[in-house]
Amino acid sequence: MPTHDHSESGHEPEEVDVSKGYEATDVKVSGIVVFIVSLSIFVVCSAVLSYGIGYAIFTHLAKEDAADYGPRSRWTKTVDVRTLGDLASNPELQNKIAQTTEQFPQPRLQTDDGNQEIADLHAKEDLLLENYSWVDKSQGKVRIPIERAIELIAKQGLPVAQHAEGAALLSGDSKVEVSAPLTSGFARTGYEHDKAILEAVEGRQAGK
C-alpha cells in the first residue's frame, strides 16, 4: 500500500497536543471579518443596482407617457385612492339595478360565470332521477328513480322490438332470400342464428 512521505514534500506533520482534551488553538477572526465585509459590500451593491434599474425603467415609462399623453400637470397628478376608503353601498341604487335587470328583454346575459345556473340545472335533474314523480296522472304513468329502474332492467331485461315481417316493400325492392348457409355452422351469423330460433319455434308449434 503506497504511503505519503512528508520528508519528500518538505512539510513535517504538525504535532497535536491531546493532553488537554480540547482544542487549544484560537478561532481565526480574520476569515470571519473578510466574509462579513464581503457580504456587506455585496448587499449594498445589489441594492444600488436594483434602485438604478428601477429608476431607469420608471424614467423610460414616464417619457413614453409624456410622448403619448403630453406633459404632466396638476390634472394628471397620481392620487392614492386607498385613502378614500371603501364606498358605502346604496340599497336604493341596488334595487333599481335589480329592477332594470328583471325588465330587460330576453335573451339576457349571465350576471355571473354560470356556476349557479349549472348547479340549479343539476339539482333539478337529481330530483327527477332520484325521486318518484308523475308523468301523466290521468293515465297512471309514474317516473321511477334511476336506481330502481336499473334493478328492474337487471331482473327483467330490455324489451325486444318485433321484426316487421309484413312490411310493404318499396317500388323496385324485392324480398331477400338466403338459399344456402352463409357459414359452415361453426360460427353462425346473426341471420342464421335468428333463423334457427324461428325454425325451432315453428317446429314446437307444429308439434303441439
C-alpha positions as CSV (number, residue, x, y, z in Angstrom):
1,M,0.0,0.0,0.0
2,P,1.6,3.3,-1.0
3,T,2.3,5.9,1.7
4,H,3.0,9.6,1.5
5,D,6.4,10.6,2.8
6,H,6.3,14.0,4.4
7,S,10.0,14.3,4.3
8,E,10.0,14.3,0.5
9,S,7.5,17.2,0.3
10,G,9.3,19.3,2.8
11,H,6.4,19.6,5.2
12,E,6.6,18.0,8.6
13,P,3.4,16.7,10.2
14,E,2.0,19.0,12.9
15,E,2.1,17.6,16.3
16,V,-1.2,18.0,18.2
17,D,-1.2,18.1,21.9
18,V,-4.1,15.9,23.1
19,S,-3.2,16.0,26.7
20,K,-5.7,18.9,27.4
21,G,-8.7,17.0,25.9
22,Y,-10.0,20.0,23.9
23,E,-9.0,22.4,21.1
24,A,-6.3,24.7,22.4
25,T,-5.9,27.0,19.3
26,D,-8.0,30.2,18.9
27,V,-10.5,30.9,16.1
28,K,-9.1,32.8,13.1
29,V,-11.1,36.1,13.3
30,S,-9.7,37.4,10.1
31,G,-11.6,34.9,7.9
32,I,-14.9,35.8,9.6
33,V,-14.2,39.6,9.2
34,V,-13.4,39.1,5.5
35,F,-16.7,37.2,4.9
36,I,-18.9,39.8,6.8
37,V,-17.3,42.7,4.9
38,S,-17.7,40.9,1.5
39,L,-21.3,40.1,2.3
40,S,-22.0,43.8,3.3
41,I,-20.4,45.0,0.1
42,F,-22.5,42.6,-2.0
43,V,-25.7,43.7,-0.3
44,V,-25.0,47.4,-0.8
45,C,-24.0,46.9,-4.4
46,S,-27.2,44.8,-5.1
47,A,-29.4,47.5,-3.5
48,V,-27.8,50.3,-5.5
49,L,-28.1,48.2,-8.7
50,S,-31.7,47.4,-8.1
51,Y,-32.5,51.1,-7.4
52,G,-30.8,52.1,-10.6
53,I,-32.6,49.6,-12.7
54,G,-36.0,50.6,-11.2
55,Y,-35.2,54.3,-11.7
56,A,-34.2,53.7,-15.3
57,I,-37.4,51.8,-16.0
58,F,-39.6,54.4,-14.3
59,T,-37.9,57.2,-16.3
60,H,-38.5,55.3,-19.6
61,L,-42.2,54.8,-18.8
62,A,-42.6,58.4,-17.8
63,K,-41.1,59.5,-21.1
64,E,-43.4,57.2,-23.0
65,D,-46.4,58.6,-21.1
66,A,-45.3,62.2,-21.8
67,A,-45.0,61.4,-25.5
68,D,-48.4,59.8,-25.7
69,Y,-50.5,61.9,-23.3
70,G,-48.5,65.2,-23.1
71,P,-46.5,66.6,-20.2
72,R,-47.7,66.0,-16.6
73,S,-49.7,68.7,-14.9
74,R,-51.7,69.1,-11.8
75,W,-54.6,67.4,-13.5
76,T,-52.5,64.3,-14.2
77,K,-51.3,64.0,-10.6
78,T,-51.3,60.5,-9.2
79,V,-53.7,60.0,-6.3
80,D,-53.7,57.2,-3.8
81,V,-57.3,56.0,-3.9
82,R,-56.7,53.8,-0.9
83,T,-57.0,56.8,1.4
84,L,-60.7,57.3,0.2
85,G,-61.7,54.0,1.9
86,D,-64.5,51.7,0.9
87,L,-67.5,53.3,-0.8
88,A,-70.8,52.7,1.1
89,S,-73.3,50.6,-0.6
90,N,-76.6,52.2,-1.7
91,P,-79.6,49.8,-1.2
92,E,-81.8,52.0,-3.3
93,L,-79.4,52.0,-6.2
94,Q,-79.0,48.2,-6.0
95,N,-82.8,47.8,-6.1
96,K,-83.1,50.0,-9.2
97,I,-80.3,47.9,-10.9
98,A,-82.2,44.7,-10.0
99,Q,-85.5,46.0,-11.3
100,T,-83.8,47.2,-14.5
101,T,-82.2,43.8,-14.9
102,E,-85.6,42.0,-14.5
103,Q,-87.3,44.3,-17.0
104,F,-84.6,43.8,-19.6
105,P,-85.9,41.7,-22.5
106,Q,-84.7,38.2,-23.3
107,P,-82.2,36.9,-24.0
108,R,-80.3,38.3,-21.0
109,L,-76.6,38.0,-20.4
110,Q,-75.5,36.0,-17.4
111,T,-74.8,38.0,-14.3
112,D,-72.2,35.6,-13.1
113,D,-69.9,32.9,-14.6
114,G,-72.9,30.4,-14.9
115,N,-71.9,28.2,-12.0
116,Q,-75.2,28.9,-10.2
117,E,-77.3,28.1,-13.3
118,I,-75.4,24.8,-13.8
119,A,-75.9,24.0,-10.1
120,D,-79.7,24.7,-10.4
121,L,-79.9,22.5,-13.5
122,H,-78.1,19.6,-11.8
123,A,-80.4,20.0,-8.8
124,K,-83.5,19.7,-11.0
125,E,-82.0,16.7,-12.8
126,D,-81.2,15.0,-9.5
127,L,-84.8,15.5,-8.3
128,L,-86.1,13.7,-11.4
129,L,-83.5,10.9,-11.3
130,E,-83.7,10.1,-7.6
131,N,-87.4,10.5,-6.7
132,Y,-90.8,9.3,-7.8
133,S,-92.9,11.8,-9.9
134,W,-96.0,11.8,-12.1
135,V,-95.6,11.8,-15.8
136,D,-99.3,11.6,-16.6
137,K,-101.5,11.2,-13.6
138,S,-104.6,10.6,-15.7
139,Q,-103.0,7.6,-17.4
140,G,-101.3,6.4,-14.2
141,K,-97.7,6.9,-15.6
142,V,-95.1,7.4,-12.9
143,R,-91.4,8.3,-13.3
144,I,-89.4,6.0,-11.0
145,P,-85.9,6.6,-9.6
146,I,-83.0,5.6,-11.8
147,E,-81.6,3.1,-9.3
148,R,-85.0,1.3,-9.2
149,A,-85.1,1.3,-13.0
150,I,-81.6,-0.3,-13.2
151,E,-82.7,-3.1,-10.8
152,L,-85.9,-3.8,-12.8
153,I,-83.9,-3.9,-16.1
154,A,-81.3,-6.2,-14.5
155,K,-84.1,-8.6,-13.4
156,Q,-86.5,-8.4,-16.4
157,G,-84.2,-7.4,-19.3
158,L,-84.7,-4.8,-22.0
159,P,-87.8,-5.1,-24.3
160,V,-87.0,-6.6,-27.7
161,A,-88.5,-4.9,-30.8
162,Q,-90.6,-7.1,-33.1
163,H,-89.5,-7.6,-36.6
164,A,-91.7,-6.1,-39.3
165,E,-92.2,-9.2,-41.3
166,G,-95.3,-8.0,-43.2
167,A,-93.9,-4.5,-44.1
168,A,-94.8,-3.3,-47.6
169,L,-91.8,-3.3,-50.0
170,L,-91.0,-0.1,-51.8
171,S,-91.1,0.2,-55.6
172,G,-88.3,-1.9,-57.2
173,D,-87.4,-3.8,-54.0
174,S,-87.6,-7.5,-53.5
175,K,-87.6,-9.7,-50.5
176,V,-84.1,-11.1,-49.8
177,E,-83.9,-14.9,-49.7
178,V,-80.9,-16.8,-48.5
179,S,-80.7,-20.1,-50.3
180,A,-77.5,-21.5,-48.7
181,P,-76.0,-21.2,-45.3
182,L,-73.5,-18.3,-45.0
183,T,-71.2,-20.3,-42.8
184,S,-70.3,-23.9,-42.1
185,G,-72.2,-23.8,-38.8
186,F,-69.2,-23.4,-36.5
187,A,-69.7,-19.7,-36.1
188,R,-73.1,-18.7,-37.3
189,T,-74.1,-15.3,-38.4
190,G,-76.8,-13.3,-36.7
191,Y,-79.2,-14.1,-39.5
192,E,-78.6,-17.8,-39.3
193,H,-79.0,-17.7,-35.5
194,D,-82.3,-15.9,-35.7
195,K,-83.4,-18.2,-38.5
196,A,-82.6,-21.3,-36.4
197,I,-84.5,-19.9,-33.4
198,L,-87.5,-19.2,-35.7
199,E,-87.4,-22.7,-37.1
200,A,-87.2,-24.2,-33.7
201,V,-90.2,-22.2,-32.5
202,E,-92.3,-23.1,-35.6
203,G,-91.3,-26.8,-35.1
204,R,-92.6,-26.7,-31.5
205,Q,-95.8,-25.0,-32.5
206,A,-96.4,-27.6,-35.3
207,G,-95.7,-30.4,-32.8
208,K,-98.4,-29.2,-30.5
